[in-house]
């Protein structure tokens, strides 16, 4: 009963919007704004089914195993779009603009135009339909929560792949975040090609070397 009650709560925004006549509501969220390496990834999800076996919630509240199971179910019961913006673009246009770009790419990659978009946080992206920003939306909207899971799992998988290319940094463990082990690896080996050169302490290491 608790799980069903939580789902009803997470659908309050969607139901209010659908009561106004909108039928293709896309929830949008991102993963990877804070890491020192790798891309920022956004997910966009239009739910076709509101009944889920797995727990759909803010991706940070779920274990990696639960996120993977939820991710697979989301793809079965939703229209999904993913947007990926690499570290070089992040350095060129800054992380805020790169995050907006990833979100807009995710919406474009849905393959169907939404008639309403709800976004986690205060990211006022450009859309061709009404937009609503919801602070802590990944804990308040089922669509945004699903998008957060899609973005997180997609990015984590990418960082595991990068770990095979650059094993000395431990990307599979920390996913590019600034952990103690990651900082030690940076100091020992210097930045890799996927590090964000505009982020500290990567920027300082580059300046020291030059």
LOLO-506405 format. One record per residue (C-alpha): residue in three letters; y, x, z. Coordinates in steps of 0.1 Angstrom, whole numbers, plus 5000, padded with zeros to 4 digits. Each point is the difference from the previous one (the first is absolute). Layout:
residues N
ALAYXZ...
end
This chain:
residues 210
UNK500050005000UNK502350285008UNK499650154965UNK500749664983UNK503149955022UNK501350344990UNK499549924963UNK502049685004UNK502850195016UNK500050264973UNK500349724974UNK503149845014UNK502350184975UNK497849934970UNK499649635009UNK503749955005UNK500750164966UNK497349814982UNK501449685015UNK503150074980UNK498050004968UNK499050364995UNK496450084991UNK499850374993UNK501250175031UNK499650385000UNK500050195032UNK501150364997UNK499750305023UNK499850384998UNK498150305015UNK501150365002UNK503750015006UNK499750255028UNK497450264989UNK500950364990UNK497749984969UNK498749774974UNK501449684984UNK501449695014UNK497949704991UNK500849634999UNK497849694998UNK500849664987UNK497749715008UNK499949634989UNK497449835020UNK497649764982UNK498049925031UNK501349995035UNK496650015017UNK498850355008UNK496950125017UNK501650345008UNK503150035022UNK503250024980UNK502850155020UNK502550285001UNK498050294986UNK501050225030UNK498249765023UNK496750054982UNK497550285000UNK499350184968UNK496649834997UNK501549655005UNK502850084975UNK497450094974UNK498149675005UNK503249805000UNK501250194968UNK496849904981UNK500449635011UNK503749994991UNK499250114964UNK497449734997UNK502349725012UNK503450114988UNK502150124971UNK500850365008UNK502550254987UNK500550375010UNK503050234995UNK499850375005UNK503050245000UNK499250375003UNK501550275022UNK502150154973UNK501849674994UNK500449965037UNK501850335001UNK502249904970UNK501149665010UNK499350005038UNK497349815019UNK502049675003UNK500549974963UNK496450124993UNK498749735023UNK502049734982UNK498750134967UNK496449995013UNK500449645011UNK501549904967UNK497150174982UNK497549825021UNK501649664991UNK500050094963UNK496350105003UNK499049665013UNK499549904964UNK501649665008UNK503649935009UNK500449885036UNK502549715006UNK500950135035UNK499750345016UNK499950085037UNK500450365011UNK499450185032UNK503150145017UNK503450014984UNK499150134966UNK502349804977UNK498250074967UNK501049864966UNK497949704990UNK500349724974UNK499249745026UNK501249915036UNK499450285025UNK499749995038UNK499950305022UNK498049965033UNK500350265027UNK496550095013UNK498749784972UNK496650175001UNK499549835034UNK501549674989UNK498849924965UNK496450004987UNK501250104965UNK502050305013UNK497250105024UNK497650004970UNK502450214980UNK500350255029UNK496250045000UNK499950054962UNK502850265002UNK498550185029UNK496450024987UNK501250104965UNK502150285014UNK497350125024UNK497550024972UNK502550214979UNK500550245029UNK496350045005UNK499850104963UNK502950245005UNK498050155029UNK497450114975UNK502650194980UNK501950145029UNK497550025029UNK502050255020UNK502549735011UNK497649745014UNK501449704980UNK496849805005UNK500750005038UNK503849955003UNK500849854966UNK503050224997UNK501749905032UNK501750275021UNK497250075025UNK499850325019UNK497050114979UNK502049924968UNK503150205011UNK497750305009UNK498549984965UNK503449984985UNK501150315019UNK496850194990UNK499849904964UNK503549884990UNK500649674981UNK497549874975UNK501049844967UNK499849665016UNK502250075029UNK503449835002UNK502550284997UNK502949795012UNK498349925033UNK500250225031UNK498350245009UNK498950054964UNK503650054988UNK500650275026UNK496850194990UNK501250004964UNK503450135010UNK498550275021UNK497950124970UNK502950004976
end
